[in-house]
């Protein structure tokens, strides 16, 4: 769970569809230039793909005005 909720152009309706926005765009760009970020907007598709490859159900996301939540379930 992360406090803060959706921001800018990201909403509960379009979350996870590739729409991105940043609380601090300058910091985000600096992290990209320094090599700490490979590609903006790649995290959710990567997590979904790897969970599927591993035989797990897809992640479940909850987004509202106050927080964002992801649940990753394990198949035993």
Rosetta constraint file for C-alpha pairs under 8 A:
AtomPair CA 1 CA 67 HARMONIC 6.90 0.50
AtomPair CA 1 CA 68 HARMONIC 5.74 0.50
AtomPair CA 1 CA 69 HARMONIC 4.30 0.50
AtomPair CA 1 CA 70 HARMONIC 6.55 0.50
AtomPair CA 2 CA 67 HARMONIC 5.56 0.50
AtomPair CA 2 CA 68 HARMONIC 5.23 0.50
AtomPair CA 2 CA 69 HARMONIC 6.28 0.50
AtomPair CA 3 CA 66 HARMONIC 6.13 0.50
AtomPair CA 3 CA 67 HARMONIC 4.28 0.50
AtomPair CA 3 CA 68 HARMONIC 6.43 0.50
AtomPair CA 4 CA 65 HARMONIC 7.14 0.50
AtomPair CA 4 CA 66 HARMONIC 5.17 0.50
AtomPair CA 4 CA 67 HARMONIC 4.79 0.50
AtomPair CA 4 CA 68 HARMONIC 7.02 0.50
AtomPair CA 5 CA 63 HARMONIC 6.16 0.50
AtomPair CA 5 CA 64 HARMONIC 5.44 0.50
AtomPair CA 5 CA 65 HARMONIC 4.69 0.50
AtomPair CA 5 CA 66 HARMONIC 4.55 0.50
AtomPair CA 5 CA 67 HARMONIC 3.84 0.50
AtomPair CA 5 CA 68 HARMONIC 5.16 0.50
AtomPair CA 6 CA 10 HARMONIC 5.58 0.50
AtomPair CA 6 CA 11 HARMONIC 5.43 0.50
AtomPair CA 6 CA 12 HARMONIC 6.87 0.50
AtomPair CA 6 CA 63 HARMONIC 6.56 0.50
AtomPair CA 6 CA 64 HARMONIC 6.61 0.50
AtomPair CA 6 CA 65 HARMONIC 6.25 0.50
AtomPair CA 6 CA 66 HARMONIC 7.90 0.50
AtomPair CA 6 CA 67 HARMONIC 7.36 0.50
AtomPair CA 6 CA 68 HARMONIC 7.14 0.50
AtomPair CA 7 CA 11 HARMONIC 6.99 0.50
AtomPair CA 7 CA 21 HARMONIC 6.60 0.50
AtomPair CA 7 CA 22 HARMONIC 7.24 0.50
AtomPair CA 7 CA 23 HARMONIC 7.15 0.50
AtomPair CA 8 CA 21 HARMONIC 6.11 0.50
AtomPair CA 8 CA 22 HARMONIC 7.74 0.50
AtomPair CA 9 CA 19 HARMONIC 7.14 0.50
AtomPair CA 9 CA 20 HARMONIC 7.09 0.50
AtomPair CA 9 CA 21 HARMONIC 6.22 0.50
AtomPair CA 10 CA 14 HARMONIC 6.23 0.50
AtomPair CA 10 CA 15 HARMONIC 5.96 0.50
AtomPair CA 10 CA 19 HARMONIC 6.10 0.50
AtomPair CA 10 CA 20 HARMONIC 6.24 0.50
AtomPair CA 10 CA 21 HARMONIC 6.39 0.50
AtomPair CA 11 CA 15 HARMONIC 5.69 0.50
AtomPair CA 11 CA 63 HARMONIC 7.65 0.50
AtomPair CA 12 CA 62 HARMONIC 7.73 0.50
AtomPair CA 12 CA 63 HARMONIC 5.19 0.50
AtomPair CA 12 CA 64 HARMONIC 6.30 0.50
AtomPair CA 14 CA 18 HARMONIC 7.98 0.50
AtomPair CA 14 CA 19 HARMONIC 6.80 0.50
AtomPair CA 15 CA 19 HARMONIC 6.86 0.50
AtomPair CA 15 CA 63 HARMONIC 7.70 0.50
AtomPair CA 16 CA 44 HARMONIC 6.34 0.50
AtomPair CA 16 CA 45 HARMONIC 7.88 0.50
AtomPair CA 18 CA 41 HARMONIC 5.70 0.50
AtomPair CA 18 CA 42 HARMONIC 7.91 0.50
AtomPair CA 19 CA 41 HARMONIC 7.23 0.50
AtomPair CA 20 CA 40 HARMONIC 7.43 0.50
AtomPair CA 20 CA 41 HARMONIC 6.11 0.50
AtomPair CA 21 CA 25 HARMONIC 7.85 0.50
AtomPair CA 22 CA 28 HARMONIC 7.03 0.50
AtomPair CA 24 CA 28 HARMONIC 6.29 0.50
AtomPair CA 25 CA 29 HARMONIC 6.11 0.50
AtomPair CA 26 CA 30 HARMONIC 6.14 0.50
AtomPair CA 27 CA 31 HARMONIC 6.19 0.50
AtomPair CA 28 CA 32 HARMONIC 6.33 0.50
AtomPair CA 29 CA 33 HARMONIC 6.18 0.50
AtomPair CA 30 CA 34 HARMONIC 6.08 0.50
AtomPair CA 31 CA 35 HARMONIC 6.25 0.50
AtomPair CA 31 CA 36 HARMONIC 5.17 0.50
AtomPair CA 31 CA 37 HARMONIC 5.88 0.50
AtomPair CA 32 CA 36 HARMONIC 5.72 0.50
AtomPair CA 32 CA 37 HARMONIC 4.57 0.50
AtomPair CA 32 CA 38 HARMONIC 6.48 0.50
AtomPair CA 32 CA 39 HARMONIC 7.57 0.50
AtomPair CA 33 CA 37 HARMONIC 7.88 0.50
AtomPair CA 42 CA 46 HARMONIC 6.08 0.50
AtomPair CA 43 CA 47 HARMONIC 6.13 0.50
AtomPair CA 44 CA 48 HARMONIC 6.12 0.50
AtomPair CA 45 CA 49 HARMONIC 6.05 0.50
AtomPair CA 46 CA 50 HARMONIC 6.10 0.50
AtomPair CA 47 CA 51 HARMONIC 6.01 0.50
AtomPair CA 47 CA 59 HARMONIC 7.67 0.50
AtomPair CA 48 CA 52 HARMONIC 6.15 0.50
AtomPair CA 48 CA 58 HARMONIC 5.70 0.50
AtomPair CA 48 CA 59 HARMONIC 6.53 0.50
AtomPair CA 49 CA 53 HARMONIC 6.09 0.50
AtomPair CA 50 CA 54 HARMONIC 6.09 0.50
AtomPair CA 51 CA 55 HARMONIC 6.29 0.50
AtomPair CA 51 CA 56 HARMONIC 5.05 0.50
AtomPair CA 51 CA 57 HARMONIC 6.67 0.50
AtomPair CA 51 CA 58 HARMONIC 6.31 0.50
AtomPair CA 51 CA 59 HARMONIC 7.76 0.50
AtomPair CA 52 CA 56 HARMONIC 5.48 0.50
AtomPair CA 52 CA 57 HARMONIC 6.50 0.50
AtomPair CA 52 CA 58 HARMONIC 6.60 0.50
AtomPair CA 55 CA 75 HARMONIC 7.26 0.50
AtomPair CA 56 CA 73 HARMONIC 6.76 0.50
AtomPair CA 56 CA 74 HARMONIC 5.85 0.50
AtomPair CA 56 CA 75 HARMONIC 5.62 0.50
AtomPair CA 57 CA 72 HARMONIC 7.74 0.50
AtomPair CA 57 CA 73 HARMONIC 6.42 0.50
AtomPair CA 57 CA 74 HARMONIC 7.44 0.50
AtomPair CA 57 CA 75 HARMONIC 7.50 0.50
AtomPair CA 58 CA 72 HARMONIC 7.29 0.50
AtomPair CA 58 CA 73 HARMONIC 7.86 0.50
AtomPair CA 59 CA 70 HARMONIC 6.45 0.50
AtomPair CA 59 CA 71 HARMONIC 5.66 0.50
AtomPair CA 59 CA 72 HARMONIC 4.95 0.50
AtomPair CA 59 CA 73 HARMONIC 7.13 0.50
AtomPair CA 60 CA 70 HARMONIC 5.50 0.50
AtomPair CA 60 CA 71 HARMONIC 5.07 0.50
AtomPair CA 60 CA 72 HARMONIC 6.71 0.50
AtomPair CA 61 CA 68 HARMONIC 7.36 0.50
AtomPair CA 61 CA 69 HARMONIC 5.59 0.50
AtomPair CA 61 CA 70 HARMONIC 4.54 0.50
AtomPair CA 61 CA 71 HARMONIC 6.56 0.50
AtomPair CA 62 CA 68 HARMONIC 5.66 0.50
AtomPair CA 62 CA 69 HARMONIC 4.89 0.50
AtomPair CA 62 CA 70 HARMONIC 6.36 0.50
AtomPair CA 63 CA 67 HARMONIC 6.21 0.50
AtomPair CA 63 CA 68 HARMONIC 4.56 0.50
AtomPair CA 63 CA 69 HARMONIC 6.43 0.50
AtomPair CA 64 CA 68 HARMONIC 6.48 0.50
